[in-house]
Amino acid sequence: MTVNFTIAASPTPSDGIYLIDYHSYFYSGIVIALYLCTIQRVDWALSEEEKIMNIKRMLQIGLILAGSLSMPVWAVMINDGGAYDGVDVGSVDTFIAEGEQTGNSNPQTEEDWVNSILGAGTATYTVKSEPVSYFSTDSNGVFAFALVSSPEYFLIKNSTRFALFQNLADLNWGVFDSSLLSSTMNIPSDNFTISHVTEFNGHTEVPEPGVLGLLGIGLIGIVLGRRRLATA
């Protein structure tokens, strides 16, 4: 299969809302509170009421500091009024390239095309879904659809065109900006259906670096605080 393709720069979301990752915020606050309790040498000989007040004060300070350190997450949400209405689908995935199909389209030819762009051996075929329904979101021209294998890359095939994306924030959803696609992709269409989606490479989620950093700071603080207590 011979394919002509174009490569585009990563899109910048022009719409949407900011959300705080509240799980990271809460756990980071606890870590910071533990750190503060240690370095402040909380007097555990106080009355129960005074100890509780001290701990509450440290926790409040920790949550405030965690809030100031937490990075906002750009969120795109489905707003089609259907079953998925209000679902946070993460951020817009990175558009890499669009190509024209000039021969038979199958997982192997699509994998070869993807690797011709990303580099030999970069992508491995995972699963193909067809047809695939997609949904409108609160970002103008941005649409989302469910993914199967939490892939690192996915390919949208519609009409005689296909487009390659790198999967970002929420690996369970493909989120694309239709303004970056050519009109011959025929997206959006009246039936809101994509011919098929091909997924490449499994992807394992890892803890957020910011949370790990805060946890590390808290643990270091606990160690240093204990050393100060031992030498006092």
C-alpha positions in Angstrom: 0.0 0.0 0.0 1.4 3.4 -1.0 0.4 6.3 1.2 0.8 10.0 0.9 0.8 11.8 4.2 1.2 15.1 5.9 2.6 15.8 9.4 1.1 18.5 11.6 2.1 20.2 14.8 0.5 19.3 18.0 -2.8 21.1 18.6 -3.4 23.4 21.5 -6.9 23.1 23.1 -8.9 26.3 22.5 -11.8 25.4 24.7 -12.6 23.3 27.8 -12.2 23.8 31.6 -9.5 23.5 34.2 -9.8 20.8 36.8 -7.6 19.9 39.8 -6.7 16.2 40.3 -8.3 16.0 43.7 -6.9 12.5 44.5 -3.4 13.9 44.0 -4.3 17.0 46.0 -5.7 15.0 49.0 -2.8 12.6 49.2 -0.2 15.3 48.7 -1.8 17.3 51.5 -1.5 14.3 53.9 2.1 13.8 53.0 2.9 17.5 53.6 1.0 17.4 56.9 3.1 14.5 58.1 6.2 16.4 57.1 5.0 19.5 59.0 4.1 17.4 62.1 7.6 15.9 62.1 9.7 19.1 61.6 7.5 21.1 64.1 8.0 18.4 66.8 4.3 18.1 67.8 4.1 17.8 71.6 2.3 14.5 72.0 2.2 15.1 75.8 -0.6 17.7 75.2 -4.2 16.9 76.0 -6.2 14.9 73.4 -8.1 18.0 72.4 -4.9 20.0 71.9 -3.3 17.2 69.9 -6.3 17.0 67.6 -6.2 20.7 67.1 -2.5 20.6 66.2 -3.0 17.8 63.8 -6.0 19.5 62.1 -3.9 22.7 61.8 -1.0 20.8 60.1 -3.4 19.0 57.8 -5.1 22.3 56.8 -1.7 23.8 56.0 -0.7 20.7 54.1 -3.8 20.8 52.0 -3.3 24.5 51.2 0.3 23.9 50.2 -0.7 20.9 48.1 -3.3 23.0 46.4 -0.7 25.6 45.5 1.6 22.8 44.1 -0.9 20.8 42.2 -0.8 21.3 38.5 -4.2 22.0 36.8 -5.3 19.3 34.3 -6.9 20.4 31.0 -10.2 18.5 30.8 -12.4 17.9 27.8 -15.9 16.6 28.6 -18.5 14.9 26.5 -21.7 17.0 26.1 -23.8 15.2 23.6 -26.7 14.7 26.0 -26.4 10.9 25.8 -25.2 8.1 28.1 -21.7 9.6 28.3 -22.7 13.2 28.8 -20.5 14.9 31.4 -17.7 12.2 31.2 -14.2 13.7 31.5 -12.2 12.2 28.5 -8.8 13.9 29.3 -7.1 16.2 26.9 -6.9 16.5 23.1 -4.6 13.8 21.7 -1.6 14.8 19.5 -2.3 14.7 15.8 0.8 13.3 14.0 -0.1 12.6 10.4 -2.9 12.0 7.8 -2.6 9.8 4.8 -4.5 8.6 1.7 -5.3 4.9 1.3 -4.2 3.7 -2.1 -4.5 -0.1 -1.6 -6.0 -2.7 0.7 -6.2 -1.5 4.3 -5.5 -4.1 6.9 -3.7 -4.2 10.3 -0.3 -5.0 8.7 -0.4 -2.3 6.1 -1.6 0.2 8.7 1.2 -0.8 11.1 3.7 -0.4 8.3 2.4 3.1 7.5 2.5 4.1 11.1 6.1 2.8 11.5 7.1 4.7 8.3 6.2 7.9 10.2 7.3 7.0 13.8 10.3 4.9 13.0 10.7 1.2 12.3 9.5 -1.1 15.1 8.0 1.8 17.1 4.3 0.6 16.8 2.8 -2.8 17.2 -0.8 -3.6 16.2 -3.0 -4.3 19.2 -6.7 -4.3 18.1 -9.1 -3.0 15.5 -12.6 -1.8 16.2 -15.3 -1.1 13.5 -17.4 0.9 13.3 -16.8 3.3 16.1 -19.2 5.9 17.4 -17.8 9.2 18.6 -19.2 12.0 20.7 -19.2 15.8 20.7 -17.5 17.6 23.6 -17.5 21.0 25.3 -14.5 22.0 23.1 -15.4 23.3 19.7 -14.6 20.8 16.9 -13.2 18.3 19.4 -14.7 14.8 19.5 -14.1 11.7 21.6 -14.5 7.9 21.3 -13.8 4.9 23.6 -10.6 2.9 23.1 -10.2 -0.8 23.9 -6.5 -1.4 24.9 -5.3 2.0 26.3 -2.9 2.3 23.4 0.0 4.6 23.0 -1.0 5.4 19.4 -4.3 5.1 17.5 -5.3 5.4 13.8 -8.7 6.7 12.6 -9.8 5.3 9.3 -12.7 7.1 7.5 -13.6 7.2 3.8 -10.2 6.6 2.0 -8.2 8.6 4.6 -6.7 7.7 7.9 -5.1 9.9 10.6 -2.5 8.9 13.3 -2.6 10.3 16.9 -0.6 9.8 20.0 -2.8 9.0 23.0 -2.4 11.4 26.0 -4.1 12.1 29.3 -7.0 9.5 29.5 -5.8 6.4 27.7 -9.3 4.9 27.6 -10.5 7.7 25.2 -9.4 8.9 21.9 -9.9 12.7 21.7 -9.2 14.5 18.4 -9.6 18.0 17.0 -11.4 17.7 13.7 -10.2 21.1 12.5 -6.7 19.5 12.0 -8.2 16.9 9.6 -8.8 17.3 5.9 -12.4 17.7 4.7 -12.0 14.3 2.8 -11.9 12.6 6.2 -15.6 13.4 6.4 -15.5 14.1 10.2 -17.8 15.1 11.7 -20.5 13.2 9.8 -24.2 13.1 10.3 -24.1 9.6 11.9 -21.1 10.3 14.1 -19.5 7.1 13.2 -15.9 6.3 12.2 -15.2 3.4 9.7 -12.7 1.9 12.1 -10.0 2.6 14.7 -6.8 0.7 14.9 -4.8 0.8 18.2 -1.0 0.3 18.6 1.1 -0.6 21.6 -0.2 -1.3 25.0 0.4 1.4 27.5 0.8 1.1 31.3 -0.1 4.0 33.4 2.4 5.2 36.0 1.9 7.5 39.0 2.1 11.2 38.4 5.6 12.6 38.8 4.3 15.5 40.8 2.7 13.2 43.4 5.8 11.1 43.6 7.9 14.2 44.1 5.7 15.4 47.0 5.7 11.9 48.5 9.5 11.9 48.3 9.7 15.3 50.0 7.5 14.1 52.8 9.5 10.9 53.4 12.7 12.9 53.4 11.3 15.3 55.9 10.2 12.5 58.2 13.7 11.0 58.1 15.4 14.3 58.8 12.9 15.1 61.5 13.6 11.8 63.3 17.3 12.4 63.1 16.8 15.9 64.7 14.8 14.3 67.5 17.4 11.6 68.1 20.2 14.1 68.4 18.2 16.7 70.5 
